[in-house]
Amino acid sequence: MFFLFPERCWFSDVPGCYFAGDTLEEAWQDAKSAIEIHFAK
């Protein structure tokens, strides 16, 4: 699950994993990158 607000977006079950984008498509792409990077650590 993730939350969308005008100023920020995040995955509620993954602390510290945030994403953003000027469009929904950009936000979706950034979300996929953010989750991949978060779990690659």
MDAnalysis code that builds the backbone (N, CA, C; Angstrom):
import MDAnalysis as mda
import numpy as np

u = mda.Universe.empty(123, n_residues=41, atom_resindex=np.repeat(np.arange(41), 3), trajectory=True)
u.add_TopologyAttr("name", ["N", "CA", "C"] * 41)
u.add_TopologyAttr("resid", np.arange(1, 42))
u.add_TopologyAttr("resname", ["MET", "PHE", "PHE", "LEU", "PHE", "PRO", "GLU", "ARG", "CYS", "TRP", "PHE", "SER", "ASP", "VAL", "PRO", "GLY", "CYS", "TYR", "PHE", "ALA", "GLY", "ASP", "THR", "LEU", "GLU", "GLU", "ALA", "TRP", "GLN", "ASP", "ALA", "LYS", "SER", "ALA", "ILE", "GLU", "ILE", "HIS", "PHE", "ALA", "LYS"])
u.atoms.positions = np.array([
    [0.844, -1.169, 0.000],
    [0.000, 0.000, 0.000],
    [0.890, 1.233, 0.000],
    [0.470, 2.256, -0.718],
    [1.185, 3.521, -0.657],
    [0.189, 4.653, -0.555],
    [0.679, 5.773, -0.047],
    [-0.157, 6.944, 0.158],
    [0.256, 8.046, -0.802],
    [-0.721, 8.720, -1.397],
    [-0.467, 9.841, -2.304],
    [-1.044, 11.118, -1.706],
    [-0.200, 12.102, -1.542],
    [-0.610, 13.432, -1.119],
    [0.043, 14.416, -2.075],
    [-0.488, 15.622, -2.226],
    [0.097, 16.564, -3.197],
    [1.587, 16.820, -2.985],
    [2.038, 16.833, -1.744],
    [3.428, 17.182, -1.484],
    [4.355, 15.989, -1.267],
    [3.826, 14.780, -1.092],
    [4.706, 13.634, -0.851],
    [3.950, 12.325, -1.061],
    [4.706, 11.267, -1.294],
    [4.152, 9.925, -1.450],
    [5.087, 8.959, -0.749],
    [4.551, 7.883, -0.199],
    [5.410, 6.908, 0.453],
    [4.709, 5.573, 0.580],
    [5.543, 4.548, 0.782],
    [5.039, 3.208, 1.053],
    [4.888, 3.077, 2.558],
    [3.698, 2.824, 3.043],
    [3.465, 2.779, 4.487],
    [4.193, 1.626, 5.162],
    [4.418, 0.530, 4.464],
    [5.061, -0.638, 5.060],
    [6.577, -0.640, 4.914],
    [7.145, 0.394, 4.284],
    [8.587, 0.463, 4.063],
    [9.079, 1.820, 4.574],
    [9.437, 1.899, 5.865],
    [9.873, 3.172, 6.431],
    [11.041, 3.777, 5.651],
    [10.963, 5.064, 5.398],
    [12.033, 5.775, 4.713],
    [12.032, 5.646, 3.205],
    [11.027, 5.013, 2.624],
    [10.969, 4.820, 1.171],
    [9.945, 5.791, 0.587],
    [10.463, 6.876, -0.024],
    [9.619, 7.933, -0.572],
    [9.795, 8.028, -2.077],
    [8.823, 8.582, -2.756],
    [8.912, 8.766, -4.200],
    [8.098, 9.983, -4.609],
    [8.353, 10.475, -5.832],
    [7.649, 11.663, -6.326],
    [7.661, 11.667, -7.848],
    [6.876, 12.556, -8.437],
    [6.846, 12.718, -9.891],
    [5.885, 13.826, -10.264],
    [6.132, 14.448, -11.400],
    [5.242, 15.511, -11.874],
    [3.937, 14.949, -12.429],
    [3.953, 13.687, -12.842],
    [2.752, 13.013, -13.338],
    [2.613, 11.695, -12.593],
    [1.463, 11.069, -12.700],
    [1.265, 9.775, -12.057],
    [2.229, 8.740, -12.629],
    [2.472, 8.791, -13.941],
    [3.410, 7.857, -14.574],
    [4.828, 8.049, -14.032],
    [5.279, 9.303, -13.892],
    [6.605, 9.566, -13.336],
    [6.684, 9.101, -11.886],
    [5.627, 9.333, -11.118],
    [5.606, 8.887, -9.724],
    [5.674, 7.368, -9.650],
    [4.964, 6.676, -10.532],
    [4.978, 5.215, -10.558],
    [6.378, 4.702, -10.876],
    [7.045, 5.295, -11.868],
    [8.405, 4.887, -12.228],
    [9.364, 5.154, -11.067],
    [9.229, 6.306, -10.410],
    [10.088, 6.631, -9.276],
    [9.811, 5.697, -8.108],
    [8.548, 5.312, -7.923],
    [8.192, 4.377, -6.853],
    [8.865, 3.031, -7.071],
    [8.853, 2.542, -8.305],
    [9.502, 1.258, -8.597],
    [11.000, 1.350, -8.334],
    [11.617, 2.443, -8.747],
    [13.051, 2.626, -8.508],
    [13.345, 2.719, -7.015],
    [12.525, 3.468, -6.285],
    [12.742, 3.652, -4.850],
    [12.670, 2.329, -4.103],
    [11.701, 1.499, -4.426],
    [11.553, 0.221, -3.723],
    [12.689, -0.729, -4.085],
    [13.131, -0.721, -5.345],
    [14.257, -1.563, -5.752],
    [15.534, -1.143, -5.034],
    [15.795, 0.157, -4.977],
    [16.993, 0.659, -4.304],
    [16.925, 0.373, -2.812],
    [15.758, 0.566, -2.218],
    [15.602, 0.341, -0.777],
    [15.962, -1.096, -0.397],
    [15.490, -2.062, -1.171],
    [15.737, -3.460, -0.825],
    [17.067, -3.986, -1.343],
    [17.757, -3.205, -2.174],
    [19.082, -3.610, -2.652],
    [20.160, -3.303, -1.614],
    [19.823, -2.495, -0.615],
    [20.802, -2.105, 0.422],
    [21.225, -3.292, 1.238],
])
